[in-house]
Amino acid sequence: MCIGIPMQVIETRPGHALVQGRGEVRLVNTALVDEPAAGDWLLVFLDGAREAITPERAAEVDATLDLLDAVMAGNTATAADTEAAFDLPSMMSADQLAALTGAAPRS
């Protein structure tokens, strides 16, 4: 599975940033984003910053990753209490699923 990780900039170097997030510290390439500053948030994929994001978006992505971690660990009780940045189809009503798939709503 390919997932971007929200990471906060600790310090910058030409073309790179030292970032931390989800329990790790990495040096990432920043060629695809504007030059970040310490404290900024980046969405990181394969040791490269792909997008500058807001702290709020970073929190949403982290919450979603926490949900995935809980489900993968088999901890559905924790997963049910975790707020993700999106609704899973299993939590949607029939009308919401119809809207998502472009099907006609049920009568």
N, C-alpha and C positions, 0 to 999 in steps of 0.2 A: 504494500500500500504506500502511495506517495502522499505525504502530508507535509505542509509547511508548518514550521514551529515558530511561535512568537518569541522573540528574544530581545532583550533590552541592551542598548549600547553602553558599554563600560568606558571604552576609550576608542579613539580613531587613529588610524595610520593611513598614509596615502594609499587609496584604493581598497582599504580594508577597515574592518571594525572588530574589536574584541567585544563579544556579546555574551550574555548569560540568560539562561531560561530553562525551565523544566529540569533543573538539577545539574546542568552542565555549562561549561564555558567553552567558547569556540572563537577562532579567528575566521571571519567570513569575508568574502569578496563583496565589495559594494559597487561594482561597475554598473549594475543595472538600476541603481537608485541614486537620488541626489545625495550629496555628501551628508552623512548623518552627524549628529552631535551626541555627546554623552547624555544619556537619559532617554533618547529616542527609542522607539520600538520598530523592529523590522520583522517581516515574515521571512524566515530562512528555510531554504530547501537545498539539500546537497552542498552545504558550506558556502552558499551564495545568497545574499540578500535579494529577494525578488520584489519586495514591496515595502514601503514605509507605511506603518499602520498607527492608528490612535491607541492610547492605553485602553480605551473601552473595547476596541476590536480585539486587542491582545487578550483581554480578560475573557471575551466570548470564545475565542479560539481555544484558550487554555481550558475553559469549562467544557468545551466539546471534547477535547483530548482527554480530560479527566473522565468523562462519560465513557468514551471508547475504552480507556484503560480498565474501568470498573467492569464493563461488559465482558471484555476479553479475559478478565480474571475470574469471571463467573459470579461476580458480586452484583446481582441484579437489584438487591435492596438499596445499595448505594447508588446504583445507576438510576433508579427510579426517583431519587431525591436530588439528582444533579441537573442543574439548568444548562441545557445546551444552547448553542447559538441558532439552532433550527429545530423544528419538530420532526421526529422520526415518523415515517408513514404508519408505523404500528400505533402511534398515539393520535392519529388523525381520524376525524369522522368520515363517514361515507361521502358526504358532500365535499369535504376538503380533499379527499383522495380523487374524486371525480374532477375537481378543478385542477389539481396537480397534473393529472394525466390527460386532460382535455376531453374526458368523457362527459356525457350528459348527466346532470345530477339526478339522483333517485327521487322518485315522487312518493 
